[in-house]
Amino acid sequence: MTYTSEASSVHDVAVRSFLRCGDCYPQLPPPLLLSSAASSVPAAFSFPTVNHRHRNLRVGSTFVTMIPGGQSLVSSPPVFSHDGKKLLVCTGCTISIFSTSTGMKITELEGGHTDRVTSVVVVPVAAPSSKFISYCWTSSIDGTICYWDFSVPELIKKVKVQLPIHSMVIPNISCTPIGSSEKTSNLYAFISVEDLTISADENKAFRGQIQIYNLTKSQRVRGLLAETRKPQLLSVSKNGEFLGVTNKRKLDIWKIPSNDFRIDEIKKIKLHHTKKLTAFAFHPKLRMVAGGDVTGRILIWIGFGRRKFSGDSQATDKKMNLTDEEKPGVRNNDDADSCSTWHWHPSEIKFLSFSSDGAYLYSGGKEGVIVVWQVDTGKKKFKPRLGSPLLYFTESPDPSLSCVTCADNHIHLLKMPTMEITKSIAGIKLPFSYPVGHKGLCTQVAYDETAGLIAVLTEDYCVQFFSLFDNHEVSQVQVCKRNFQPVDDVTLYVALVSVSLDGSLMGTVDVKIPEDGLGGLVSLKFWMRGSRIAEYSLSTVVYEPHSDAEISSLAFRPGHCMATTSSFGGDFKVWIHNSDIKLNDQLHQRTGWRCQSVGSYKGRPMTAAAFSADGSVLAIAAECVVTLWDPDSNVLVAVIGDTHSPITSLSFIGNSEYLASLTGGSTPQLAVLSTSKLRLSWSYKLVAEALSSSRDTSQFAVLVLLNSQDEVDVKENGVILLFDVEDPVPVATWMVKKAKGGSLAFVPANPSFDEIKAIDGEKPSLLVYVNGDHEYIIFDPHNMDNRIGKSSQTNQIALEETGMFGYASIYGDLSNLNPKQDQVPEITFAPSERPWETIFNGSSHVLPPLTKLCSTFLASLIEKKPSMNER
């Protein structure tokens, strides 16, 4: 994991493969590079395989500490603790533990896994005396199973499986609970793994396997329970008697023995359907199973397995003679008494879950509605308008609490049975796809660099402000006043968002898609920040700011209430904010934005815009050239460069005279232009996804995409290059994952990061990399000696509620009665000048008698006359 400045084979692989040198491109000396193969890239720069909240990357003999954030909360189903007071959520390679009463993060389990965690199984308690004990098992894509005490938290045991684990259940875990005085038997885990030795390109290849592991002995049970095309999600009945999995158009169900067993002794049945099954659940008490398919139908099989799972041979013979008419709804003579169908959902069923008493069945899908079915009658009621497709529904041991997991990276805690949302655990909103035909750039994120916030566009017409340092949502701004329906066709979307340097202004662009060529509308909206950070109010709406042309970019002038928009229609506009306008000799307080000037250059499409650091120069990309303008007078000052493809991004480099541009198309390019000499300074032929410059220094960072022909690990499909503007040799390089759709930003160091060394009395800027899944890391690229040791995130973490049990819950904690250790000093009491404020404070058993209190209280109400000596 070390970097070196000496030449190596990695230099040719990781740098020359994407820095294409030509006649006008300088030859690269070896920059700061990896000293070994690409497979040894530090995990901290390889999403999602990050290990710790603050993790060190070795660079030479120093360390740089990075802070990850933005992990997905919805990659796997969450699990409640045995008392329902905590919720365990899979977040990348860690397990975050939230309080169900506050919705805040308590702690996390880290250090056990190096890749995404896929399953959590909480160990039940045996008796009230063991309620202090909190254990769980977790599985991960890294091929390990970990055993935790999450009350500490502490890793106790690790079992190595050597294959990626996509799902895990432990059926007989209730038979051997922690704290039981009985002798525990072997504990078995059923795991769904992926066989990486089989190529995914092979026709009809079975890469998924269901294996059994003896967790007590840390060894695998010989044989395979089943093979599937790909790893499947496992489900187990509440009593641990049955295990099931969806397999295309059928359900595979196994009866699990209660004692030690062999794989060939496990009995299996199949329940067939005509459509692909996507979800299923076992009834907690009856021999009933529910399955949901891709069309939204729910099938209820009653009395499954009576024929094969029963030990009565006579009953088996009688069931064999039953016809399809005697088993209504059952196909292919399946082993079930009957099968009924319910249908309400218009699209694929994402989850099915029975209530703890088995009286109700919960279902959900893309339409964002929880449907509650009464099992006996089939009647239903709804919990609508959750605003996002639903993924999982989890019941708590507390019958008054449940949670639903949404596809927008939110988890809602529900009060049962009303299903009222009591708390929400909000992660960063996930990226979404723009509709076909969108011409503009995919600008889904912007940065409030001063406050350390990222502004994320959401599918439900909002802008989410997310704290990079605290890793939690700050606010959401509703851009369009319209209810979002996930199942509807996309007719409206927010295309652009931009935030001013100081965060006081925000601009958004939303586009209404025309229907049959009619009704299209582009709206430019300006927002003003209120008294609180990330709270904006709408100031001005401009309809069709560039006629029917789409807006390509939006930028704010530093230190001024001025903005510019460029369009593919061939013009740009400068907007200013008016406050006081005098009409008819009267002063009217009118606020709003208006167009000050319009500019164009030879009718070419305007593809990008940027202001200089002091706001004196406006750079507009006119397709393949960069035009420089005076923003106040709207006068063309100069024209620089002439690329072969349209320019997609512009950025002034700090307070320097240089301007960096990115070009896409068939001839991509990174170019650094000198505004004083009006010429190209240096450039590289590379495919860049994002560009960001530092305000404090003359450095900038570029996110470069690696194509499939590069001889590097396909997981590391991007590189971050850090340049000094006057030197074409990269200062540093970092390999990253999921670079497509990623972004970069320089943000000021958080004041709580006390261990960052100051440069010239000021703390340096930190670099933020956000990948295509909106996961991110923060690190200091300027000084590799700096350690980011403390985060303000600790201020946001809710402390775990400490409860009292047994004697303490009734009488409180016993005090220490040892007089040698605790000697209470004598306390001298002095009369208060305002005794009525404190006279009745305290417990009733320590207050003096009423006869003494009355005289003192009445005396305090009477004004005291001063004595002769006091006059």
N, C-alpha and C positions, 0 to 999 in steps of 0.2 A: 504493500500500500504506500510505497514511497514514490516521490517524484524526483526526477533528476534532469539536469540541463545538458547531459551528454547525449550524443546521437545513439539511437538504438533502432531496432526494427519497428518498434511501436511508433516512432516518428513517421516512418513511411506509411504505416497503416492508419494512424489516428489523425495525422495532419495533412500530409501530402495527398491523401485520398480525397480530401474535400477542399484544399487550398490549391486550385489549379493555377500554376504559374505560366505566364506567357511573355511576350516581348515587353509589354509595358507593366508587367507585374514583377515585383522584386523577388529575388531568390531568398527563400526562408532559411535562416540558420535554425538549428534545433531549439525550439522554445522549451518551456517547462512542461515536461511530458511524463507519462507513466513509464516506469522503469521495467515493467513486465507486461505480459500479454493482457489483452483487453478483458480477459476473464477475471483479472485481479483488480478491476475498478472498484474503488471503495463503495460500500453499499450506501453510504450517506449521499452519494451522487447518483444512485441508481434506484429510481422509484420503481416499484413500491417497496423494495427490500431495504428499509431503514430500520434500525434496531432500537434507538434510544431517543428520548426527548432531546437531550443535548449529547451529540456524538462527535468524537474527535477524528479528524482526518490528518494523517501524518504527512508532512511536507518537509523533506529533509530531516532536520533534527527538531523541528517545531511542530506544534499542533494548532489546528484551527477548529473551533467548535461550531457546530451547525444546529439550528433549531428547525425541526420539521413541523408541518401543520397542514391543515386542509384534508385530513384523512377522511375516507368514506366511512360513514356510520351505517351504511346499508348493504355492505357486501355480504353479510351473513345475518341470520336471525339473532336478535338479542335474547338474553336470558335473565330472569329475575333471580335474586338470591332466595334462600329458603324462607326468609322472613318477609320478603317482598319490599324491603327498605332500600335495596340497591338494584341497579340494572347494569348488567355486564354487556358491553358492546364491543364487537370486533372492530378495531380501528387500525388498519394496516397490520404491522407486525406486533402490535401491542393490544391489550384488552383494557379499555377505559371503563371505569366504574363510576356511575352517576348515582346521585341521591334521588330517589323517587319523590321525596317531599319538596325538594328545591329545584330539581332538574339540573343542578350544577355538578361538575366533575369533582369526585372525591380523591381518587388516586388512579393509578394504572399499573397493570402487570407488564413489565418490560424486561428484556434481557433473556427471555426463554426462546423466542422465535426470531428467525431472520427473514421471514417472508410472511405473506398475508395469512392471518389467522382465519380459519374457516368454520370452526365449531367451538362451542362452549357447553360443557355439561356440569351443572352444579350438583354437588354431592348432598343428598338430603341428610337431615339430622335424625338421630335415633330417639332422643329424649330431650326434655326441657333443659337438662343440665349441659347439653352440648350446643346450646344456641349461640354460645360465643365462638364456636368453631365454624369457619367458612372455608370450604375446600371446593375446588373445581378442577376439571380436566379440560384441556384445550388441544386442538389439532391445527396444523398449519400446512401450507404449500411446501414449506421447507422439509417436510417428511418427518416431523417429530410430533410426539404427544407429550404434553407437559402437565404436571400435577402441581397445583398452587394452593397456598394458604392466602386467600385474597383479603383476609382481615389484617395482615401484617404490612404489606404484601411480601410474599416470599416464594421462590421457586423451590419445590421439594424434590421433584423427581422428573426425569426426562427419559422418554422411550423413543428410540430411533427406528423409524420404519423404512427409511431410505427411498420412499416414493412420495410424490406430492399427494397430500390428503385433502380431498375436496369436501368430505362430510364424515361425521363420526357420531355414533350413538352408543350408549352403554345400557343395554336393556336391563340387566340384573343389578344395576347400581342401587336400586331400592332394597335389594335383598341383603346388601352388605353396607349399611350406612355407617358413616363415621360416628364414633362414640358408642357403638353397640358393644355390650359385654360378651356377646356370643362370638365364637370362633368364626372368623371370616373365611369364606371360600374364595376360589379364584374369581377374579373380576375380568370380564371379557368386554372388549370394545369391537364393534363392527365398524369398519372404515371403508369408505369409497375412495379408491386411489386411482392414479393415472400411470399407466405403464409407458414410460418415456422411451423404452427400447423399440416400440412399435411406431413406425412412421405414420403421421396423420394423413399422408397422401395415399397410403395403401387403401385399395378398394375394400370396403366392408371390413375394415380393421377394428378389432375390439381393444380399445385403449383403456376402457374402464374396467376395474376389478373391485369386487367386494371381498375383503379379507377380514379375518378375525385375529385379534391380538389378545394374548393373555397379559393384562396389565400388571398382575401380581408378580408374574415371573419375567416380565419384559421380553416375551418371545412370541413369535407368530405361531398360530395353529396351522398345521399343514393343510394344503388344499385351498381351493377358491370356492366361495359360496356362489358366485355368479360372475359373468362377464357381460359388459355392456359396450355400446359403441363409444360412449364417452362417460366420464364419471357422473353419477346421479346423486341427488339429494336423498338421504336415508330418513326414514320415519319409523318411530317405534311406538307401540301402544303404551298407555300410562302404566299398566301393570307389568310391562316388560315381557309379555307373552308372545307378541307378534312383531315382526319386522317387515317393512314393505318398501317398495321402490317402484316408480313409474318406469315403464319400458315401452316407449312408443304408444301403441294402442291397447295396452294391457297393464294390469297391476300384478306384480310378483309379490307374494306374501309368504313368509316363512314362519313356522311355529318354533319358538325358541325353547329348548329344554331349560328347566330351572337349575339343574345340576351340571357338572362337567360333562362335556359332550364332544363328539367328533362331527366334522362337516357332513360326512355322508349319512349321518343319522338325523339331520335336520329335514323336516318335511316341508314341501312347497306346493302352493297352488297358484293358478293364474285366473284372473278375472278379465274378460275381454270386452272391448268397446270398439265402436266404429271410427272414432276420432282419436287424435293424439291426446293423451292425458298429460296434464301439466301440474296438478296438485292433488294431494289426497290426505286423509286424516282418519285415525282410528277413534271409534267411540270409547269413552273412558270406562264404561261398565258393560255394554252389550257387545255381542259379536256382530258389529256393524262397521262398515268402512264407507267413506265418502270419497268420490273422485271427481275432479273438475277437468274439462277439456278445453281445447283452443277456441271452440265456438261459444263458450260461456255456459255450457250445460253442466249440471251437477248430477251425478249418479249416486244412488244410495243402495249398496248391497247389504242385505240383511241375512244373518245366519250363514256367513261364509265359513268354509272349512269344516262343516259338520261331517262331511263324508270322509275326508282324508285325515283330518286332525283328530277324529274321534277314535277311541280304542275299542268301541263296540262293533264287532264284525257284523252282527245281525242288522244293526241300524245302518251300517254301511251298505249292505246288500239291498235294503229297502230303498235307500236314496238313489242307488244306481238305476233303479227301474223308473224313477220319476221322469216325466216328459216335460217339454218346454211349457206346455199349458199349465202344468202343476207348479212350475217355477216361473211366474210371470216376470218378463223383462230380462231374464237371464239368457245369455248367449253362449253358444258352443258347449251346451251342457256343463257350464261352469259349476263349481262347488259352492253354491249359494242358494238360499231359499227363495229370494225374490230380489228384484232390482227395479227401483223407481227413478224417475227423472224429474228434476226441477230446472227451470230456466228463467233467468231474469237478466243476467249479464250479457251485454252485446258483444263482448270480446273475451279474450283469454282469461281463465281463472288463474290468479296468482297465488292465492292461499285459501286453505280450508282449515278450520279449527273448531272443535267441539268445546262447549263450555264444560267446566269441571264437573257439573252434575249430569251432563249429557242431554239436557233439555233443549239446548239451542246449538245451531251450527252457524259459524261466522264465515263469510266468504267475501272476497274482494278481488279487484283487478284494475285494469287500466283506467276505468271511468272514475276512480277516486271515491267510491261509495262502499261503505261497509253494509252488507246485507245480513240481517239476523233472521235465520230461519227457525221456526218452531218445528222440532223434529217430529213430533206426533201428528201435527196437522198440516205441515208444509206452509203455514202462514208466515208472512215476512214483514219486517219493518226495516227502516234504513237510517244510516248515519251518513248524510250527503255532504258535499262541498268541502272535502278535505284538500282539494286543490292540486292533487298530484296522483299519479298511479300508485297503487298500493302494492307492497311486496310481501310483508309478513305481518302476522297477528300473533301476539304472545300473551298468554294468560299468566297471572301472578298467583302464588300461593295465597295471597290476600284476595278473596273473591270480589272485593270492591275495586280492584285495580287491574288494568290491562294496558297494553301498548300496541300501537300500530306503526309499522315502518313504511315510510313513503319514499318514492323513487327520487325525490328532490333533496335527499340527504337530510331528512328530518325524521325524528321519532316523537310521536305524540303519546303522552300518558293519558289514559282514559279512566274516568270515574264510572264504574259499572253500577247498575245496568243502564244508566242514562247515556253512557258513552260521551259524556262531556269532557272536553279537553281541559285538563288541569294544568299541565306543564308541557313544554315542548323542548326537546334537545335538538338544537339547530347546528348542522354542519354547513360548510361552504356549499353553495348551490353548484350542481354539476353542469357541465357544458351541454348544449343542445344543438341540434342541426338546423341550419337555416333552410328555408324552403327553396325548392328548385327555382332557378331564375334570379336569385339574389346576385346583384352585380357588385355590390360593395365589398369591402374587406370585412373579415370576420372579427370585428373588434368587440369581443365579449367581456373584456376586463379593462379597467382603468385604475389609476392609483391616486390616492390622496397621500402623497409622500410625506407631508408634514405630520399628519396624524398617524402614519403607519397603517393605513387602511387600504384594502383592495375593493373596488366597486365591480360587482359581477352582474352581468345581465342574466335574467332568469326567463324561463319559458312562459311564466305566468305574468309577463308584462311588468316586472319589477326590476329594481336595482338593489341588490343586496350589498350592504357595507359590512365587511368582515375584517376583524382586527388580526393583522398578521402576527403580532407579538403575543396576543392573548389567545389566539386560536378559537375565537368564538364570534358569533354574529352580534353586530352592534345595532343595526336597524335595517329596515326595508323601505324603499320609496316606491310607491305605486305610480308607474308612468302612465298607464292607460287604465281608465275607469271601466273595466270590462271584466266580467266573470270568466275565469279560465276553465275550459272543459277539455281534459286530456284526450278524449276520444274524438273531438271535433277536428275537421280539417283546419289547417293553419291558414287563417285569413288576416292575421295581424301579428307583427313581431317587432321587438325593439332591436334596431340594427346597430346603433352606435351609442357610446357613452364616453364622456370626457369630463375630467375634473380639473379645476384650476390648480395652480401650484400651491396656493395656500389653503385650498379646500373650501373657499367661500362661495365658489360658483360651480355649477354643474350643467352640462348640456346633454340632451338625449335626442335621438332621432328614431321615430317609430314609423313603420311602413305598413299601410293597409294594401293588401294584395288585390288587384282588380279581378272582378269576376266577369268572364267573357269579354275582357277588354274594357270593362267599364267599372267605375267606382274606386279606382286606385287613388291613394292619398299618402303623401309624405309630410310628416309633421316634425318641425324643429321646436324643441321646448327648452327654455332656460329656467334654471332653478337657483334660488338663493338660500344659503344656509342660515339657519336660525341661531338661537343662543347656545344650542347644544351640538356637539360634533355629530356629523352624519345625519342630521335632521334637516331636510330641505323642503321648501315650499315652492310651488309653481309660480313663476313670475310672468312669463310670456309664452304664448304659443304662436308659432308662425306656420301657416299652412302653405304647402308647395313653395318652399323658400327658393327653389331653383326650377320653377315650373314643374314639368313632369319628370325631371332628371333626378336620379338618386344621388345622395350626398356621399362623397368618398371619404371625407375626413372632417374633424371638428377640433379646433385648438383654441386655447385661451391665452391672451397676452399677459405675461407676468406683471403684476403690480397695477394693472388697469382693469376696468370693467369693459373689456373689449374681447371679441371672439371673431374667428373667421371660419367659414365653411367653404369647402371646395366640392365641385360636382363633376360628374362624368359628362354633363351637358356642355362643358367648355367655359365655365366661368367660376369665379369665387366671389364671396361677399364678405364684407367687414361689418360686424354688428357691434353697436355700442349701447350702453345702458343709460337711459335718461332718468333723472330723478326730479328736478325742479323745472317746470316749464311755466313761463309767465304768459298768460293770455288775458287780454282786455284789462291791463293794469292790475290784475289780481294774480296772486301767487297760488298756484295749485300744486299740491304735492302729488305728482303723478310719476309712477315708476313703471319701467318697461324697457324692452329692447327694441331697437329699430335698426334698419340697414343704413349704414353711413356711406358705403361706396361699393361699387361693383367693378371687377377687373377680369380681363381675359388675355390670352396670348395666342394669337393666330388661330383661334377657334379650337385649340387642342383640348382634350379632356384634362381636367385638373384632378390629379390622383392622390396628392398628399399635401399637407401644410404643417408648418412649424414656425414658432417665434423664437428669436434669440433670447439669451438669458436676461438681457436688460430690456427686452421688448422693443428695441429700436429697429429691428429688421424682421420682415415677414418673408419666409421662403415658401414658395408654391411650386409644386412639381407639375409642370405642364407636359404630361405624358413622359417624354424622354429627356427633357431638360429641366433645370432648376432656375426659376425666376425669382429675383430678389426685389422686394417692394418696400417703400416707406409706408407703414400702416396708417400714419396720420393723413398724409396727402394722397395716398394711393398712386404714387408715381413709381414706374418701373425703374429700378436702379441698375440692374445687371442681369445677365443670363449666363449660367455656368453649365458646362458639360453637355454631352450628347450621347445617351446610352442607346443600346439596341432594343431594349424592352422597356415597358412602362415602369416608372418608379412607384414603389408601393409604400415607402416609409422615409421620413426625414427627421433628423434630430440634430440640433446644435450641440456641440461638445462643450459643456460647461460655459465658462466665460471666455473661451478661446475664440479664434477667428474661423475655426473649422466647422464644417457641416458634413454629417455622415448621411448616406442614402443607401437604401436597399432597392434592388431591381429584381423583378420576378420574370416570368415568362421562360422562353427557350434559352435565353442567355442571362442567367442570374448573375448579380454582381453586388459586392460591397464596395462602395467608393467613399473616399474622404476628400472633400473639396475645400479649397482655401478661398474664403470670401474676400480677402484682401488682394490676393494675386489673381483671383477669378480664373482658377485653373484646377485641374485634377492633381491632387497631391499623391495619392497612391490608391490602389484598388486590388481586389481579389475576385476571382470568379468562384463563387460559392452560392449555395442555396441557403438563404437565411430566413428564419421564421420571425425573429424579433430583434429589436435594437433598443438600447437604453444607454443614456449618458449620465455621468455623475455631475452634480452641481458643484461639488467642492474641488474636484480635480479635473485634469484634462484627459480623463480616461473614459472609455465606453466599453460596453459588453455587447456581444452579438451571439444569438442562439442559431447555430448552424445545423441543418438537417443532413444526415448521412443517408445515401441511397443504398439500395439492396446490393449493389455491386461492390461496395466498400468491404474490405476484408476485416470487419470488426464484428463483435457480438451483436446480433440483431436486436438484443434487448437494449443495448446502449445505442440508440438511433439518433443521438444528437450530441453536440459539443458546444460548450460555452467558451467563447474566446474573449479574453480581456486584453484590450489594446490601450497603449498610450497614443494619443492622436498624432504625434510627430514621428512615431516609430512603427513601421509596418510589421515588426516582429511581435507576436503575441506575448504579453507579460505572463499569462497563465492560461491553461486549458483545463476544462473539466468535462468528463464524459457523463452524459445524463440519459435517462430513459424518457419515453413518451414525449419527445420534443415537438412532435406535430401538434399545433395548436397551443404551444407554450408561449410564455412571455417572460420578460425580465424587467427589473426596476431597481433603482438605487433609492434607498430610504435612509433617513437619519437614524443613528443608533438610538435605541430606546434608553431613556435616562436610567432605568433600573439595571441596565447592563453595566455594572460597576467595574467589571474587570477589563473592559476595553480601554486600551491605552489611547490617550489623546495625542493628536498631532497638531502642533502649534496652538495648544490650548483648546482645541476642538476635537470632539470624537469623530472618527471617520464615518463615511456612509457605509451601509451594509448592502449587499447584493441579494435580491430576492429572485429565485427561479420558481416559476409556476408552470407545472407540466400540463399536458393536454387533458388530464383528469382533474385539474385544479388542486392537486397536491403541490406543496411548496416546501422550500428550504430557505433559510436565512443564514448568511455567513458573511464574514469580513474578508473581502478579496484584497484589501490594500496592505494589511499587515498580518502576516501569517502567525505572528507571535501572540496575537490577541486571542483571548478566550472569552466567549460569551457564556458567562457562568450563571447569571441570575436573570430571571425573566419576570416581567410584571404579570405573567400568567398566574403566578402563585397568589396574586391578590384577588383573582377572579374565581379561584377554586374554592368551592364551598367546603367547609370543614364538616366531617362526618358527625351526624347527630349521635351522641352517646346516650344510650338508654340504660335504665336501671332494672334489675331483675331480682326476684325473690324478696329477701328481707329489705334490701335497699330500696326497692320500688315502693314499699309501704312506709318505712320509717327513716329512709335516707341512709347515707353512709355513716358507719360508726366512726367516731372520732378516736384519735390516738390517746389512750388513757395512761400512757407511760409518763409519770411526772418528771423523770430524769431527762427525757428527751425533749418534751414540750412543757416548758414552764411559762405560764402566762404572766406577763409582767403586770404590775398594778397600774391601772389606768386612772388618771386624774380627770375628773369631769369639771367643766367650767360652764356656768350658765350662759345661754345663748342670748344675743341681743334681740333675736326674733324667735322666741321659743314656740310660738304657735305653729311654725312651719315644720318643726321636728318633734313636737311633743307626743304625737300619736304614731310616730314611725316605729316599727318593730313588731315582733310577734306578740300575740295577745297574752301569752303566759309570762312574758318578761316585763310587761307594763306594770307600773305601780297601781295600787288600788284607786278606785274612782274618787274616794274621799280626798286623796292627795292630789290627784290630777285636776279636780274641779277648782280648787283654790288657785292653783298655778295658772290654769287656763283663764279663769275670770280676771286674775290680776294682769294677765298679758293684754287683755282687752281694754283695760283702764289706763288712761294717760297718766303717766307719773309726773307729779310736779317736782321741779328741781328744788333741791335744798338750798339753804342760805350759803353754804360753802361752794355750791356749784354755780351760783350766780356770779 
